[in-house]
Amino acid sequence: MKKKFTEKQIHILDIAEELIAKKGYEGTSVRDICSKANINVAMISYYFGSKEKMMSYLYQYRVLKTRENFSEFADTIKDGKPEMQMKEIIKYIVSQLFKYNYFHGFVTQELRHTENLKVELLDFYQLFVKKLDEVIKKGVASGVFTFTPKPEDILTTIIGSTLFVIRNKNFYELYVPSKNEEAYAKEAEKKVRMNLLLSVFAILGYAAD
């Protein structure tokens, strides 16, 4: 990962992310973070400026980490069949969006006035598009895929569908029976992933033997 953060900043961000994932942004105080990270409250201001600005740093950190992880993931599947690679990419993107769902509201608001986040996301999306393009072309060349959709449109379909479900839980839970929050998230993710597999493979003109 690029050297953008000090070890101390990374330690604080890891703790903050752990707590926010459990308690939400509003439910996590600066004192909670400092207590668990074993630092003085003033250190948040020193390293980040404020709790709000810390979230911006945290998101950049998460994007860099996920980008690094995706590069490693893409390398592990590069020799697989195109249909397998596409299936794994869809699974990867959906799982990451669900895993870090507490960022989405923040990102929507922050992107309006934070240029560096736009740049981080643009680079990140282009990495996905490049890999999707590679898989699509490989599938068409081998005769596995019949059509050649634009990779950016495939990415838009995957991310758009997943974010709709995450942001409209009150609607989607009507169609995903569950006993508790954890069970709902698991079943919702599974349902979205299966629907995307059907949609994307139909767009590609792929038919399993």
Disulfide bonds with the S-S distance in Angstrom:
none
